[in-house]
């Protein structure tokens, strides 16, 4: 399975990943697994006493694990200065910067932004909105990126697909759909190490239906194909035409994707979120994400219903997403 591949590839990179939702037993357990299996160097961000209590209750050894409490950290003032410099123009006061420097999510993002860590993983306790705010405030957008989005890595025993966007942009424009696809292509190459095939999904295949809501999908597919001619892509496509070669041959003969898409771009957040949850709950897929993309450095999100293994695997994805 792809999950075994993620672990083996991450183990060869030796990246440092910070875990700011460290007062969650799942995070503490995941940090132990990451460290014991040399998948990355993991750092827990939070109250030392609280983390130690949680570890004791759950029988997890903290030997060899680094813990940083942002409230008492020796470099908290550096974090506050950094935040103030980045946000002063938007009205941040020195008092607010100091307060935010004590926030685990913000402190973790500052560590990544300043090169003290390679990536961050949160979300088992924090909302997607809080993780995004921390990532944007501390790390910021990657060069030439205007849309922060996300993807889910959907894993079955013999199949791996990337679903985007299922967690961030509610009603993307054509330009945003194109940006989402471009970011997901880069994510797929970094994490999977293979060539992407992109399908822009719809209830129509190549004009089989006509409705105003189809126009952004068609425009995005056309723009993406023009801007990224080296990537196999097609749209608008129904899901079966994107995923089943015999259906693709009937509905979209000559499609560059040919029914073998590995990246599915959904028209809006309703469709993407519903699709990934159905695949996870009824289709037996392992769903990892939402993995935030479009930031200058990795700050990955998790579902609050995540498992210990989910945290481990998303930390591996963060490691693989590092430059």
Backbone bond lengths (Angstrom), bond angles and torsions (degrees), N, CA, C in turn:
res aa  C-N    CA-C-N  psi(-1)  N-CA   C-N-CA  omega(-1)  CA-C   N-CA-C  phi
1 X - - - 1.464 - - 1.523 110.96 -
2 X 1.335 114.74 158.54 1.452 121.06 179.16 1.523 111.26 -60.10
3 X 1.347 117.70 -30.48 1.459 120.18 -177.55 1.526 111.28 -64.12
4 X 1.329 116.60 -37.71 1.464 119.55 175.49 1.527 110.67 -66.00
5 X 1.316 116.03 -38.09 1.462 120.71 178.75 1.522 110.99 -65.21
6 X 1.345 116.86 -40.77 1.458 120.28 177.38 1.518 110.90 -57.45
7 X 1.319 116.00 -44.95 1.467 120.17 -178.87 1.530 111.17 -63.67
8 X 1.312 115.96 -46.32 1.466 118.78 -176.05 1.525 111.31 -67.52
9 X 1.330 117.93 -37.68 1.465 120.12 179.01 1.522 111.32 -71.50
10 X 1.341 117.43 -38.33 1.463 120.17 179.10 1.521 111.17 -66.16
11 X 1.328 115.88 -36.13 1.468 120.03 -178.37 1.520 112.19 -61.01
12 X 1.311 117.13 -24.92 1.457 120.06 -179.14 1.516 114.18 -86.91
13 X 1.345 117.59 -0.21 1.466 119.61 -173.72 1.533 113.45 -104.52
14 X 1.325 118.29 -26.36 1.470 124.11 178.66 1.537 110.84 51.58
15 X 1.308 117.03 58.15 1.452 122.00 176.67 1.536 110.17 -96.22
16 X 1.328 116.25 157.91 1.462 122.18 178.15 1.528 109.15 -101.66
17 X 1.330 116.06 121.65 1.462 122.24 -177.32 1.528 108.84 -119.42
18 X 1.339 116.45 126.74 1.459 120.71 178.84 1.531 109.86 -94.87
19 X 1.337 115.26 143.69 1.462 122.68 -175.16 1.525 108.78 -123.59
20 X 1.351 118.16 92.73 1.460 120.08 -174.45 1.528 115.92 -79.51
21 X 1.318 119.02 -13.55 1.464 120.25 174.06 1.530 109.27 -89.65
22 X 1.335 115.20 51.38 1.462 121.13 -168.40 1.517 114.17 -83.28
23 X 1.343 117.64 -4.87 1.460 119.20 174.96 1.525 110.84 -91.96
24 X 1.301 115.87 21.85 1.468 124.34 175.20 1.526 107.49 -110.43
25 X 1.325 117.14 128.69 1.466 120.84 -178.47 1.521 111.47 -57.22
26 X 1.332 117.49 -34.59 1.461 119.96 179.77 1.526 111.16 -62.70
27 X 1.328 116.13 -39.50 1.464 120.33 179.91 1.518 111.17 -67.58
28 X 1.328 116.86 -41.53 1.463 120.70 178.96 1.531 110.22 -62.83
29 X 1.317 116.35 -43.61 1.466 120.21 178.00 1.524 111.04 -63.27
30 X 1.337 116.22 -41.41 1.469 120.13 179.55 1.525 111.00 -63.81
31 X 1.333 116.91 -40.68 1.466 120.19 178.90 1.522 110.88 -60.80
32 X 1.315 116.21 -38.72 1.470 119.97 178.05 1.523 111.35 -63.79
33 X 1.329 116.99 -42.89 1.465 121.59 179.34 1.527 110.35 -65.32
34 X 1.327 116.46 -44.91 1.463 120.76 179.97 1.524 111.10 -59.60
35 X 1.329 115.80 -42.79 1.459 120.08 -178.43 1.525 111.46 -71.54
36 X 1.332 116.41 -45.15 1.468 120.09 -176.04 1.522 112.21 -66.13
37 X 1.330 116.69 -29.86 1.461 120.66 -178.45 1.528 112.63 -99.99
38 X 1.349 115.80 8.98 1.464 121.94 177.74 1.528 112.09 53.15
39 X 1.352 116.14 38.12 1.453 120.24 179.01 1.530 111.14 -80.26
40 X 1.320 116.11 -29.77 1.461 122.64 174.03 1.514 107.28 -169.48
41 X 1.312 116.08 172.28 1.464 121.08 170.09 1.528 106.11 -92.58
42 X 1.324 117.46 114.60 1.456 120.45 -176.09 1.520 110.92 -104.33
43 X 1.333 116.00 138.54 1.459 122.74 178.68 1.523 108.14 -123.32
44 X 1.333 116.21 125.47 1.454 122.12 178.54 1.530 109.26 -88.68
45 X 1.343 116.61 131.67 1.459 121.96 -179.19 1.530 108.60 -112.41
46 X 1.326 116.14 116.84 1.459 119.96 179.99 1.510 111.38 159.94
47 X 1.318 116.25 -174.20 1.455 122.48 -179.90 1.526 110.83 -62.89
48 X 1.319 116.70 123.11 1.467 120.52 -179.03 1.524 110.56 -61.18
49 X 1.337 116.73 -44.34 1.469 120.07 -178.42 1.528 111.25 -64.13
50 X 1.333 116.57 -42.20 1.463 119.76 -178.54 1.522 111.02 -68.02
51 X 1.321 116.89 -41.74 1.464 120.39 178.35 1.523 110.69 -64.30
52 X 1.327 116.52 -41.82 1.465 120.27 178.38 1.526 111.05 -62.75
53 X 1.331 116.59 -39.75 1.473 119.85 178.17 1.523 110.82 -63.52
54 X 1.328 116.54 -46.05 1.473 120.39 -179.62 1.524 110.19 -62.31
55 X 1.330 116.40 -43.86 1.467 120.20 179.14 1.526 110.79 -60.78
56 X 1.332 116.96 -41.61 1.457 120.25 179.49 1.511 112.61 -64.64
57 X 1.321 116.43 -42.65 1.469 120.65 179.58 1.525 110.78 -61.33
58 X 1.308 116.78 -36.56 1.470 120.78 -175.24 1.524 113.13 -100.58
59 X 1.305 117.00 6.69 1.461 120.29 175.17 1.514 114.57 67.60
60 X 1.330 116.64 34.09 1.464 121.02 -179.77 1.527 109.33 -103.75
61 X 1.303 116.88 125.87 1.469 120.82 177.23 1.525 109.78 -76.30
62 X 1.316 115.39 137.05 1.463 121.12 176.46 1.516 112.17 -99.65
63 X 1.321 117.27 8.25 1.460 121.08 -179.34 1.540 110.56 -58.27
64 X 1.320 115.63 127.20 1.453 120.06 177.36 1.508 114.85 82.60
65 X 1.341 117.40 -5.50 1.460 120.47 179.19 1.523 109.79 -94.49
66 X 1.308 115.69 132.16 1.467 120.12 178.77 1.520 109.48 -87.78
67 X 1.322 116.47 135.20 1.460 122.57 178.26 1.522 108.14 -124.63
68 X 1.328 116.86 132.43 1.458 121.69 177.18 1.523 108.46 -124.21
69 X 1.324 116.37 124.67 1.460 121.89 173.77 1.526 107.48 -93.92
70 X 1.324 118.74 112.81 1.465 119.73 -176.35 1.525 113.34 -64.76
71 X 1.326 117.28 -19.96 1.465 120.10 179.37 1.523 111.03 -71.19
72 X 1.323 116.56 -35.32 1.463 120.57 -176.63 1.530 113.07 -112.26
73 X 1.323 117.77 5.07 1.469 120.91 -176.70 1.525 111.02 -61.01
74 X 1.328 116.50 141.71 1.466 121.21 -177.65 1.525 111.88 -65.49
75 X 1.353 116.60 -24.54 1.460 119.84 -177.28 1.528 112.62 -105.73
76 X 1.332 117.47 18.81 1.465 120.16 179.12 1.525 111.20 -59.76
77 X 1.341 116.92 -34.60 1.467 120.03 179.04 1.525 110.88 -65.20
78 X 1.329 116.90 -35.42 1.462 120.21 176.85 1.522 110.46 -64.60
79 X 1.327 115.86 -40.11 1.461 120.53 177.50 1.520 110.20 -62.95
80 X 1.343 116.73 -44.04 1.466 120.26 179.74 1.523 110.87 -62.33
81 X 1.329 117.31 -42.43 1.470 120.83 179.18 1.518 111.18 -62.26
82 X 1.317 116.46 -40.27 1.464 121.74 179.47 1.533 110.31 -63.37
83 X 1.335 115.85 -46.89 1.463 120.20 -179.67 1.523 110.88 -62.46
84 X 1.330 116.43 -41.74 1.460 120.02 -179.67 1.517 111.14 -63.82
85 X 1.328 116.29 -41.07 1.461 120.34 179.47 1.526 111.44 -62.90
86 X 1.333 116.20 -40.11 1.470 120.42 -177.69 1.514 112.65 -73.98
87 X 1.344 117.20 -31.67 1.460 119.80 -169.63 1.526 114.09 -116.67
88 X 1.325 117.00 3.44 1.471 118.83 -178.75 1.526 111.30 -56.96
89 X 1.333 116.36 -41.88 1.464 120.43 -177.48 1.523 112.37 -64.72
90 X 1.315 115.81 -20.03 1.471 119.51 178.59 1.530 111.89 -100.36
91 X 1.327 114.86 14.91 1.454 118.41 171.37 1.515 116.38 97.37
92 X 1.321 118.60 8.23 1.458 119.00 -179.64 1.528 110.26 -71.66
93 X 1.310 115.75 134.37 1.460 121.70 178.15 1.522 110.09 -94.57
94 X 1.341 117.89 160.92 1.466 119.73 175.63 1.523 112.63 -57.57
95 X 1.331 116.61 -36.06 1.467 120.13 179.59 1.524 111.38 -65.55
96 X 1.327 116.59 -41.21 1.468 119.84 178.87 1.518 110.50 -68.05
97 X 1.328 117.49 -39.64 1.463 121.06 178.73 1.524 110.46 -61.47
98 X 1.328 116.49 -41.48 1.464 119.71 178.00 1.517 111.10 -64.28
99 X 1.333 116.16 -41.84 1.469 119.53 178.80 1.525 111.13 -62.82
100 X 1.316 116.66 -44.68 1.462 120.29 -178.77 1.524 112.15 -67.80
101 X 1.326 117.40 -29.27 1.464 119.75 178.96 1.518 112.18 -64.76
102 X 1.321 117.12 -19.81 1.463 121.87 177.68 1.522 112.61 -89.48
103 X 1.329 116.31 -3.99 1.465 121.48 178.05 1.520 109.45 -82.22
104 X 1.329 116.90 130.10 1.466 120.55 -174.67 1.524 112.36 -60.15
105 X 1.336 117.64 -40.59 1.463 120.44 -179.41 1.524 111.10 -64.31
106 X 1.335 116.30 -44.52 1.456 120.33 -179.07 1.526 111.15 -68.18
107 X 1.313 116.63 -43.49 1.458 120.11 -179.93 1.526 110.27 -61.81
108 X 1.333 116.95 -42.06 1.467 120.68 178.59 1.519 110.77 -62.05
109 X 1.335 116.79 -42.88 1.463 119.94 178.08 1.505 112.55 -63.65
110 X 1.341 116.60 -38.59 1.463 120.39 176.53 1.523 110.78 -62.59
111 X 1.333 117.70 -40.92 1.462 120.64 177.89 1.529 111.04 -58.58
112 X 1.338 116.14 -42.63 1.464 120.37 -179.87 1.533 110.12 -68.57
113 X 1.328 115.80 -46.23 1.473 119.82 -177.56 1.519 111.95 -60.03
114 X 1.328 116.99 -35.42 1.463 121.39 -175.55 1.523 113.36 -94.88
115 X 1.328 117.13 4.96 1.450 120.46 175.02 1.510 115.41 83.77
116 X 1.338 117.86 10.69 1.464 120.70 176.03 1.526 111.19 -79.66
117 X 1.316 116.28 -14.23 1.465 123.19 175.26 1.523 107.06 -149.28
118 X 1.337 116.05 162.06 1.471 120.17 -177.18 1.518 113.10 -93.37
119 X 1.324 117.53 -26.79 1.454 120.89 -177.90 1.511 110.35 -164.57
120 X 1.328 115.55 167.36 1.462 121.69 179.25 1.520 109.65 -132.76
121 X 1.341 115.22 149.84 1.462 121.63 177.01 1.524 108.32 -134.95
122 X 1.323 116.84 125.46 1.463 121.82 179.15 1.521 108.76 -146.48
123 X 1.325 116.35 176.13 1.460 120.19 175.83 1.509 114.53 125.89
124 X 1.336 118.49 -14.90 1.462 119.26 178.68 1.524 110.51 -67.71
125 X 1.332 117.36 -30.22 1.459 122.74 174.31 1.520 112.11 -112.79
126 X 1.323 117.46 -30.90 1.463 122.71 -173.43 1.523 111.53 -92.11
127 X 1.328 115.85 150.44 1.463 120.73 176.56 1.526 110.39 -75.51
128 X 1.322 115.93 160.17 1.461 120.66 175.56 1.526 110.61 -58.38
129 X 1.330 116.90 -39.65 1.453 120.38 179.31 1.514 112.48 -60.48
130 X 1.343 116.40 -41.76 1.470 120.37 179.94 1.524 111.05 -67.63
131 X 1.325 117.12 -40.04 1.465 120.97 178.58 1.531 109.58 -64.71
132 X 1.321 117.10 -43.61 1.463 120.83 179.49 1.524 111.48 -62.54
133 X 1.340 116.26 -44.04 1.470 119.44 179.69 1.527 111.00 -60.68
134 X 1.322 115.99 -42.47 1.466 119.14 179.38 1.522 110.98 -64.29
135 X 1.338 116.61 -43.45 1.455 120.17 -179.80 1.518 112.86 -64.55
136 X 1.328 116.63 -43.56 1.464 120.31 -179.67 1.525 111.65 -69.83
137 X 1.337 116.92 -38.26 1.455 120.87 -178.61 1.520 111.91 -67.45
138 X 1.327 116.35 -40.60 1.467 119.52 -172.99 1.522 113.53 -96.42
139 X 1.321 117.47 -42.33 1.469 121.68 -173.72 1.521 111.59 -97.59
140 X 1.316 116.17 -47.64 1.458 120.54 179.16 1.518 113.07 83.02
141 X 1.309 115.15 177.16 1.461 122.26 -175.93 1.527 111.80 -73.32
142 X 1.317 114.66 149.43 1.463 120.56 172.14 1.528 109.24 -70.17
143 X 1.341 117.58 156.21 1.470 119.97 177.26 1.531 111.24 -56.81
144 X 1.317 115.54 140.24 1.473 123.11 176.38 1.524 113.27 65.34
145 X 1.338 117.90 18.91 1.459 121.84 177.07 1.522 108.52 -115.16
146 X 1.330 116.39 131.84 1.460 120.22 179.50 1.518 112.45 -116.92
147 X 1.335 117.53 -7.50 1.461 121.24 -177.47 1.519 110.69 -127.92
148 X 1.326 116.40 117.22 1.462 120.09 170.09 1.519 107.62 -81.82
149 X 1.320 116.16 131.55 1.464 120.37 -178.45 1.518 108.84 -141.45
150 X 1.320 116.26 -163.90 1.461 119.83 179.63 1.521 109.36 -152.77
151 X 1.322 114.05 164.82 1.465 119.53 172.14 1.517 108.63 -139.87
152 X 1.308 115.34 159.34 1.458 122.31 169.13 1.512 108.59 -110.52
153 X 1.311 116.36 131.54 1.454 120.57 169.47 1.525 106.28 -85.23
154 X 1.317 116.39 114.87 1.467 122.56 -178.38 1.526 108.39 -104.92
155 X 1.332 115.83 115.91 1.462 120.40 -173.10 1.520 111.36 -117.79
156 X 1.321 115.30 125.92 1.452 124.22 168.02 1.532 107.49 -113.45
157 X 1.320 119.22 169.05 1.472 119.42 -177.42 1.526 114.48 -53.82
158 X 1.324 117.38 -35.00 1.468 118.84 -176.78 1.524 113.35 -123.48
159 X 1.336 117.86 6.85 1.461 120.89 -175.34 1.521 110.28 -139.06
160 X 1.325 116.32 140.56 1.464 121.74 174.13 1.521 108.61 -132.02
161 X 1.332 115.79 126.99 1.456 121.85 177.91 1.519 109.56 -128.74
162 X 1.334 116.23 149.65 1.455 121.95 170.21 1.527 107.77 -104.87
163 X 1.335 117.23 126.47 1.462 123.53 176.10 1.528 107.76 -105.32
164 X 1.347 118.17 128.87 1.464 121.07 178.54 1.539 109.40 -146.11
165 X 1.284 119.76 147.23 1.447 126.68 -15.27 1.526 107.26 -96.58
166 X 1.305 116.79 132.94 1.467 120.83 -176.50 1.520 112.61 -115.53
167 X 1.356 117.75 7.30 1.446 116.78 -173.46 1.517 117.73 -146.35
168 X 1.345 118.92 -7.08 1.469 117.97 -171.44 1.528 113.27 -127.01
169 X 1.335 118.17 -57.96 1.480 121.19 -170.64 1.535 109.55 -94.69
170 X 1.330 118.24 109.92 1.475 120.26 -173.23 1.527 114.38 -64.80
171 X 1.334 116.94 -49.73 1.471 120.68 -175.57 1.525 108.93 -134.29
172 X 1.335 117.86 78.48 1.465 120.68 -174.42 1.523 113.22 -66.48
173 X 1.317 114.71 143.00 1.460 121.26 171.58 1.529 108.64 -77.41
174 X 1.312 115.99 175.41 1.463 119.78 177.14 1.528 110.42 -60.10
175 X 1.337 116.78 -42.87 1.465 120.02 179.48 1.520 111.12 -63.83
176 X 1.330 116.84 -39.08 1.462 120.20 179.24 1.529 111.24 -68.95
177 X 1.325 117.54 -38.30 1.465 120.10 176.45 1.527 110.66 -60.84
178 X 1.309 115.88 -39.98 1.466 120.18 177.65 1.526 110.46 -64.93
179 X 1.339 117.03 -42.97 1.465 121.38 177.32 1.525 111.31 -61.95
180 X 1.330 116.03 -43.26 1.466 121.10 179.68 1.527 110.11 -59.95
181 X 1.319 115.60 -44.45 1.466 119.74 179.36 1.526 111.07 -63.25
182 X 1.332 116.99 -42.76 1.468 120.36 -179.35 1.521 111.25 -63.24
183 X 1.334 117.05 -43.57 1.465 120.32 178.41 1.518 111.21 -64.77
184 X 1.325 116.75 -38.25 1.461 120.04 -178.16 1.519 111.40 -69.77
185 X 1.310 116.90 -34.60 1.466 120.57 174.69 1.524 110.34 -60.06
186 X 1.325 116.25 -46.52 1.460 120.24 178.94 1.531 110.66 -62.88
187 X 1.331 116.56 -41.83 1.470 120.53 178.46 1.523 111.17 -62.85
188 X 1.318 116.46 -42.59 1.459 120.52 -178.74 1.527 110.73 -62.52
189 X 1.321 116.13 -44.21 1.464 118.89 179.92 1.526 111.78 -64.11
190 X 1.336 116.88 -39.23 1.463 120.30 -178.57 1.522 111.74 -69.68
191 X 1.320 116.19 -44.79 1.466 121.00 -171.98 1.523 112.02 -84.23
192 X 1.311 117.18 -43.44 1.465 121.15 -175.48 1.528 111.37 -91.74
193 X 1.327 116.31 -31.06 1.459 118.99 -179.60 1.505 113.93 75.29
194 X 1.330 116.65 27.80 1.465 121.54 -177.83 1.523 108.33 -135.94
195 X 1.338 116.10 174.95 1.452 120.34 -178.36 1.533 111.37 -86.22
196 X 1.332 116.41 134.93 1.471 120.70 -178.32 1.522 112.74 -82.14
197 X 1.331 114.94 153.79 1.461 123.21 170.81 1.528 106.68 -133.59
198 X 1.320 116.13 115.70 1.466 122.17 -165.76 1.524 111.03 -105.13
199 X 1.342 115.16 130.94 1.465 120.81 174.70 1.526 109.49 -120.90
200 X 1.324 116.55 125.96 1.459 122.17 173.62 1.527 107.35 -89.88
201 X 1.320 116.41 111.74 1.464 121.53 -169.29 1.521 113.12 -86.55
202 X 1.334 113.83 153.18 1.453 121.95 -177.16 1.528 108.37 -162.31
203 X 1.354 116.13 175.48 1.469 119.57 170.52 1.521 110.68 -87.53
204 X 1.340 116.17 3.49 1.462 122.16 -178.87 1.521 109.92 -126.35
205 X 1.318 116.38 148.79 1.461 121.30 173.37 1.527 109.13 -118.97
206 X 1.336 114.40 112.37 1.461 120.80 173.23 1.527 112.91 51.59
207 X 1.338 115.50 49.34 1.459 119.78 175.45 1.501 115.67 83.45
208 X 1.342 118.51 13.27 1.472 119.86 178.46 1.518 111.61 -67.23
209 X 1.337 117.46 -18.57 1.460 122.35 172.90 1.522 107.33 -135.81
210 X 1.326 115.45 165.40 1.460 119.36 179.71 1.518 108.93 -137.11
211 X 1.345 114.76 124.23 1.466 119.99 179.89 1.524 107.00 -161.81
212 X 1.334 117.41 147.19 1.466 119.14 -179.60 1.532 114.16 -56.14
213 X 1.342 118.58 -30.96 1.464 119.87 -177.88 1.530 112.20 -69.24
214 X 1.335 117.23 -12.21 1.460 120.49 178.84 1.532 112.22 -81.69
215 X 1.322 117.39 -19.61 1.463 120.23 -173.61 1.532 113.74 -61.08
216 X 1.352 119.33 -44.77 1.467 117.71 178.83 1.522 113.00 -61.73
217 X 1.335 117.14 -34.50 1.461 120.97 -179.79 1.523 109.79 -67.16
218 X 1.320 116.03 -46.43 1.460 120.36 179.94 1.525 110.92 -63.21
219 X 1.329 116.00 -43.59 1.469 119.53 179.90 1.531 110.74 -63.94
220 X 1.322 116.44 -42.51 1.465 120.02 179.93 1.519 110.81 -62.84
221 X 1.341 116.80 -43.90 1.461 120.44 -179.61 1.529 111.39 -62.42
222 X 1.324 116.10 -41.64 1.470 120.44 179.43 1.523 111.36 -66.39
223 X 1.335 116.33 -45.51 1.467 120.65 -179.49 1.527 111.10 -63.69
224 X 1.326 115.89 -43.37 1.464 119.56 -179.37 1.531 110.53 -62.09
225 X 1.320 117.08 -44.64 1.468 120.70 -179.50 1.531 111.11 -61.61
226 X 1.333 116.31 -35.47 1.467 119.95 178.83 1.530 111.63 -72.14
227 X 1.319 116.56 -39.72 1.461 120.82 -175.96 1.523 113.30 -81.02
228 X 1.329 116.44 -26.26 1.471 120.67 -176.73 1.535 109.91 -130.08
229 X 1.327 117.03 65.97 1.465 120.13 -176.21 1.529 113.49 -66.59
230 X 1.350 116.38 -14.38 1.461 119.56 179.82 1.524 112.42 -82.85
231 X 1.343 117.35 -5.75 1.466 121.85 -178.72 1.529 109.18 -107.50
232 X 1.320 117.12 128.06 1.465 120.82 174.52 1.528 108.71 -67.24
233 X 1.341 116.15 121.72 1.467 119.95 -178.80 1.521 109.22 -150.05
234 X 1.338 114.29 160.32 1.460 118.67 178.93 1.524 108.87 -162.12
235 X 1.304 115.34 158.40 1.450 121.98 177.49 1.521 109.58 170.11
236 X 1.361 118.86 157.05 1.450 121.84 2.61 1.528 110.03 -83.17
237 X 1.334 115.98 144.56 1.464 122.04 -178.16 1.521 110.77 -132.38
238 X 1.321 115.14 139.83 1.457 118.97 166.71 1.534 108.76 -72.89
239 X 1.327 116.13 158.59 1.461 119.93 -173.81 1.525 112.16 -59.68
240 X 1.335 118.01 -37.92 1.468 118.74 -178.97 1.530 111.04 -69.48
241 X 1.329 116.70 -34.68 1.466 119.34 177.11 1.527 111.66 -70.55
242 X 1.329 116.48 -22.75 1.462 120.53 178.17 1.520 112.42 -82.00
243 X 1.341 116.80 -26.63 1.463 120.36 -167.92 1.530 115.46 -117.98
244 X 1.322 118.18 -15.18 1.469 120.95 -175.22 1.530 108.90 -120.43
245 X 1.332 117.89 111.35 1.470 119.81 -174.84 1.520 114.73 -54.51
246 X 1.337 118.11 -41.18 1.466 119.48 -177.53 1.525 110.77 -66.85
247 X 1.334 117.06 -35.21 1.469 120.57 177.23 1.527 109.59 -71.09
248 X 1.328 116.27 -40.85 1.462 119.84 177.94 1.525 110.96 -59.35
249 X 1.324 116.70 -40.82 1.469 120.62 179.75 1.521 111.00 -62.27
250 X 1.335 116.52 -35.80 1.464 120.19 -178.50 1.526 111.87 -79.68
251 X 1.330 116.99 -41.54 1.458 120.83 -172.35 1.529 113.24 -92.34
252 X 1.331 116.39 -31.53 1.463 120.18 -176.42 1.518 110.18 -141.11
253 X 1.333 116.85 64.11 1.467 119.61 -177.47 1.532 111.29 -59.13
254 X 1.318 115.03 136.91 1.454 119.95 -178.70 1.513 114.35 82.18
255 X 1.333 117.51 8.16 1.459 120.68 179.53 1.526 110.82 -61.16
256 X 1.324 118.75 133.76 1.470 120.62 177.35 1.521 112.79 -60.32
257 X 1.342 116.14 -25.40 1.464 120.71 -179.06 1.521 110.87 -83.94
258 X 1.331 116.72 -34.44 1.457 122.05 174.20 1.520 115.49 59.79
259 X 1.339 117.17 31.51 1.457 119.66 178.86 1.517 113.92 74.98
260 X 1.333 117.06 16.42 1.465 120.77 -178.44 1.526 111.11 -127.17
261 X 1.319 115.93 41.27 1.460 120.79 178.73 1.527 110.28 -65.37
262 X 1.324 116.19 143.76 1.466 119.91 171.73 1.526 112.01 -120.00
263 X 1.341 116.20 -4.72 1.463 121.98 171.56 1.520 108.19 -125.24
264 X 1.321 116.32 123.15 1.457 121.86 178.68 1.523 108.90 -110.52
265 X 1.335 116.56 119.50 1.455 122.16 178.18 1.529 107.76 -100.14
266 X 1.331 115.46 116.58 1.462 120.94 -176.06 1.527 110.09 -89.73
267 X 1.334 117.27 149.10 1.464 120.12 -174.67 1.519 114.15 -69.36
268 X 1.348 117.70 -25.22 1.459 120.19 178.10 1.524 109.09 -160.48
269 X 1.331 114.33 176.29 1.461 119.98 -174.85 1.522 112.05 -69.84
270 X 1.331 117.23 -32.07 1.460 119.65 175.73 1.526 110.56 -55.88
271 X 1.333 115.52 -54.59 1.466 120.31 -176.79 1.516 111.59 -62.36
272 X 1.338 117.47 -45.62 1.456 120.80 -176.57 1.507 113.13 -66.22
273 X 1.336 116.48 -45.27 1.457 120.12 -177.65 1.517 111.52 -67.05
274 X 1.332 116.35 -41.84 1.468 120.33 177.96 1.522 110.21 -63.09
275 X 1.328 116.48 -44.47 1.465 120.47 -176.54 1.530 111.64 -62.57
276 X 1.336 117.33 -46.04 1.469 117.88 -176.65 1.516 111.26 -67.41
277 X 1.340 117.55 -36.91 1.463 119.64 -179.86 1.530 111.63 -69.51
278 X 1.326 117.47 -36.70 1.463 119.97 176.10 1.527 110.93 -65.58
279 X 1.329 115.83 -43.96 1.469 119.51 178.75 1.525 111.18 -62.50
280 X 1.340 116.20 -37.68 1.467 120.25 -179.44 1.524 111.34 -72.24
281 X 1.325 117.23 -48.44 1.470 121.07 -171.90 1.512 113.87 -82.68
282 X 1.333 117.05 -32.78 1.465 120.05 -178.27 1.520 112.92 -110.68
283 X 1.321 116.71 -25.82 1.461 120.18 -175.38 1.511 114.95 -98.67
284 X 1.329 117.19 1.44 1.458 119.97 174.97 1.508 115.73 73.86
285 X 1.340 118.12 17.83 1.460 120.44 -179.78 1.517 110.74 -83.22
286 X 1.320 116.13 148.65 1.455 121.67 165.32 1.520 106.83 -88.03
287 X 1.346 116.35 123.86 1.463 121.34 -176.99 1.517 109.17 -110.17
288 X 1.323 117.28 114.72 1.458 122.09 178.92 1.520 109.07 -107.63
289 X 1.319 116.52 119.91 1.439 120.71 179.60 1.513 111.66 145.82
290 X 1.344 116.36 -167.78 1.460 127.09 4.34 1.530 112.23 -72.47
291 X 1.335 115.30 126.79 1.452 121.34 178.33 1.531 108.12 -86.64
292 X 1.321 116.46 113.99 1.462 120.77 -178.52 1.526 109.66 -69.10
293 X 1.318 115.74 136.17 1.465 121.27 177.87 1.523 109.26 -135.43
294 X 1.322 114.62 154.36 1.457 120.31 -177.66 1.514 113.03 106.94
295 X 1.352 117.65 -7.81 1.455 120.88 175.26 1.526 109.69 -84.36
296 X 1.328 116.02 159.81 1.463 120.37 -178.54 1.524 112.22 -67.20
297 X 1.345 116.84 -27.91 1.457 122.53 176.34 1.521 108.35 -140.26
298 X 1.337 118.33 159.66 1.466 119.69 -172.48 1.530 113.71 -69.97
299 X 1.317 115.30 127.15 1.473 122.43 167.96 1.520 104.80 -135.36
300 X 1.328 116.26 93.94 1.464 121.93 -169.08 1.525 111.93 -90.54
301 X 1.302 115.08 143.13 1.463 122.88 178.93 1.523 109.74 -100.22
302 X 1.338 114.86 160.54 1.460 122.88 175.59 1.520 108.62 -133.05
303 X 1.321 115.89 156.63 1.456 119.86 168.18 1.522 108.52 -72.60
304 X 1.334 117.45 142.74 1.466 119.55 179.06 1.528 112.02 -67.21
305 X 1.326 116.71 -13.60 1.463 119.91 174.60 1.520 112.82 -92.57
306 X 1.333 117.33 16.84 1.466 121.06 -174.68 1.524 112.03 -67.53
307 X 1.322 114.85 158.38 1.461 122.29 175.46 1.526 109.74 -97.60
308 X 1.321 116.79 172.02 1.457 121.31 175.03 1.528 109.92 -58.71
309 X 1.332 116.22 -44.95 1.468 119.71 179.87 1.523 111.57 -62.18
310 X 1.341 117.19 -35.83 1.466 119.65 177.26 1.527 110.86 -59.42
311 X 1.331 116.23 -43.50 1.463 120.29 179.79 1.529 109.83 -63.33
312 X 1.320 116.43 -43.17 1.464 120.82 178.24 1.521 110.53 -58.37
313 X 1.329 116.03 -48.08 1.463 119.39 -175.74 1.522 112.29 -69.91
314 X 1.338 117.84 -36.19 1.462 119.63 178.02 1.529 110.19 -69.89
315 X 1.330 117.54 -33.14 1.468 119.48 173.18 1.526 110.55 -62.74
316 X 1.319 116.66 -38.20 1.469 119.95 174.99 1.525 111.00 -63.51
317 X 1.334 116.56 -40.82 1.469 120.42 177.43 1.519 110.29 -62.88
318 X 1.332 117.17 -42.58 1.466 119.99 176.83 1.508 111.31 -59.20
319 X 1.316 116.36 -41.81 1.463 121.06 178.73 1.525 111.07 -61.72
320 X 1.333 116.26 -44.01 1.445 120.57 -179.00 1.528 112.82 -71.22
321 X 1.339 116.05 -21.41 1.466 120.60 -178.90 1.521 112.43 -84.59
322 X 1.324 117.31 -8.99 1.460 120.83 179.85 1.525 110.05 -71.11
323 X 1.298 115.80 145.74 1.460 120.42 178.14 1.519 110.69 -66.09
